[in-house]
């Protein structure tokens, strides 16, 4: 079989709703690697947020922070930080609206408020991560590749209208990702494909959420998880089972990649 490049999202794709890696998924990825395929992660998470998963699956190639930080064989090949002046203005507006902001770098993330229940519910509750530490000037000290704005979908509209430098992608009822305009996981994947020299028909991708739509539309062999919203399923070429029903192993088997 010709060597393939296979991308996996993390939350809701590799990891189930409790942030556990199903045994069937771990075994399937091990088998893919044994067959010589290249395995990569494509996630909205920052590298520091999935170190243990990379170690467990022995993966050193990934598109992280929704395409803003791309790594091949543990070497960064692309970096696209947020414009600091626009981020400062966004923070000022969000502060007036009492909407917290989290700043995400490659090694950590910090917040401009000491504590907020919306941050606790989304980051701690959904992602199973600790509430970020308070450091309001964190974005002035290092490159920030993504910000998290904590507001409802209705409250998000004025930000979209005002800040054309940014792209807003909702990942939680109480929070939306803030990214450089015109970017996505698909852009990072395209850079990696060109770097590694794969033909389009040799590339696969699995995903389940709104930030996966461009990726699933771009990659020739795309698979949406059974737990994905309908809009995400429509963007993919194939749909597999729910992540908690061995969706990764089932999808790979259906595509003939485990034979």
N, C-alpha and C positions, 0 to 999 in steps of 0.2 A: 504493500500500500504506500502511495506517495505521502511523504511527511506533511502533516497539517499544522496550522497555527490555530489554536482554540482558546478563545477568550471567555472568561467566566466573571460575571458580576458576583458580589459577595452576599449582601443582605437580601434574603428571599430567593437566592439562587444557589450559592454554595452553602450558605447557612440557613437553617430553618428559622421559624418565628421566635424561638428561644435562643437564637444565636449559637446553636450547636451544629457541628458538621456531621451530617448523616454518614453512617458507616458505608453505605452503598456508594456515596459520592466519593469518599476517600479511596475506596477500592477501585472505582472507575478511573479516577485520575492517575492512580498508581499504574494501572494497566495501560492507559494512554501513553504515559511516559516510557513504559517498558517497550511499547511499540515504536518509540522514537519520535512521537509527536511533540511539538512545542506547546507548552501550556503557559498561558498568561492570565493575569487578573485585569479586569476593567471595572473600576469602582469609583464611587463618589468619595470614598474614605481617603484620608491622608495616609502616607506610608506608616507612620507611627501607630496607626489604629489597627493594622493587620500584620504586624511583625510575627506574631505567634502562628498565625495561619500560614504565612509564607514559609516559615520554618517547618511546620507540620507537613505541608504539601511539597516542600522543596521547590518552591517557585521563586525565581529571581528576576522575572520580567513582568512588568505591569504598567498599565495606564491608570494613574491615580488622580484623585481630586477632580473627577469628571473631565479628564483630558488635559489638565493644566501641568501635570508633572509626570513625565514618561521615562521609564527606566528599562533598559535592556541589559541583562546579565549584570545587574547591580550597578550599572552606570547610567546616570541621567543623560538622556539625549534631547530633552525638551523641557523648558521651564517657561511658564506664562503667568507671572504674578498679576494681581489686581493693581490698577493705577492708584497710588496712595492718596493723591489729592481728592479724587472722586470718592474713595473709600472714607476719607475723613468727613466729607460733606454728607455722605450717606449716614454716617454715625451721628453727626450733629442733628440731622432731621429725625432719625430714629429715636434719639435721646429725648427730643421735644415731644415725640409721640408716645414716649414710655415703652418703646419696643427695644428689647435687648439685642445686642449684636455679639456674635462670637467670631473671632479671627483664627483662621486655620493656616498654619505653616506646615512644613514637612515633618517637624519633630514634636510639635505640640499645638494645642489650641487654647486660647484664653478669651475671657469675656470682659465686657465693659461694665458689668454689674456684679455685685458680690454674690447675689443669689436671685433666681427668678423661677417661679413654679413652671413656667412654660419650657424653660431650659431643662429643668428636672424631668418633666414629663416626656419630652421628646428625646433628649440625648441619653439621660439615665434610664428612662422607661423603655424607649423603643430600641436604642442602640446598646443598652446595657453598659454604658460608660459612665465614669464619674463626672459630676458637675464640673465644668472647666474652672480653673482658678481665675481669680479676679486680677486683671492687669490691663487697664483701659488704654495704655499707650503701647501695647504689644505690637500693633500694626505699624508703628513708627520705628521699631527696632529691627525688624527683619521682613523678608518677603512674605506676603500673604497671598495664597493661591485661591482661596475661597473664603467667603464669609457666610455666616448663617444669620438671617434676619428673622426674629421671632414675632410673628404677627399672623392674623388670619388671612385667608385668601382674599376676602373683601378689602381688608386693610392694606393688602399688597399692591393694589391697582395704582394708587398715586405714586408709589416708588417706580413702578414699571413705566409710567408716563413721564416721569422726571429724569430718571437715570438711564439714558440711552447707552452709556458706556458699559452697562451691566446686562447680564442675562439672568432672569429669575426662574428657578426651577423648584417647584414645591415638592418636598419629600415627606412632609408631615402636616397635619391640620393646623399646627401651631408654628410651623417653621418653613422657610424657603431658602434654598441655596442661592448665593449671589456669586456669579461667575463673570469673567470678561465676556463682553458681547461677541457673538459669532463663534463661540467655542462649544465643544461637546466631547464626549468619549470618542465619537466617530473621528474627530480630528486627530486625537492622540493615536487611535488605532491606525489611521492612514499613515501617519509618520512612522509607526513601528513596522507596518507592512513594507513600506519603502526601504526601511533600514535593513530588514531581514530578507527581503527579496522574494516574498511569497506571491504567487498568482492569486487573483481574486477568488477563484474556485477552490483554493486550498485553505481558505480562512472561514472559521466558524465562530459564532458568538451566542452566549446564553445570557438572558436578562429578564427582569420582571417589573421594572418600575419606569416612571416617566423619564428619568434621566438616561434610560436605556433606549429610548425610541430612535434617536438618530443612529446609534450603533446598530440596532436591529435593521434599520432601513438601509444602512450603508454596506454591512457585511453580506456577502452573497448567500452564505448558509447560516441564517439566523434562526434562533429558537427562543420563543417566549415560554416562561414557566406557566404551569397550570394555575398558579396563584396570582398571575399578573392581571391587571385591569384589562378590559376589552380593548381599550385604545392602544395598549402595548402589544396585545396579541395580534391586532390588525397590522402592526408595523413589521411583524416577523414573518418569515417564510414557513415556519413550522411552530407547532405548540406541543409541549410535552406535558407530563403530569405535574401535579403540585409538588413543591420542594419536599414536603413531608410524606410524599408517596413515591419516594425514590425517583423524582423527576429528572435529575441529572443522568443517572444511570439509564433510565428508560429512554431518554432522548438520544443519548449517545449510541445506545443499542439500535434504536430505530434508524439512525443515520448510517449505521454500519461501521462505526468507528471503533467498536470494541471487538470486532471479529478478527 
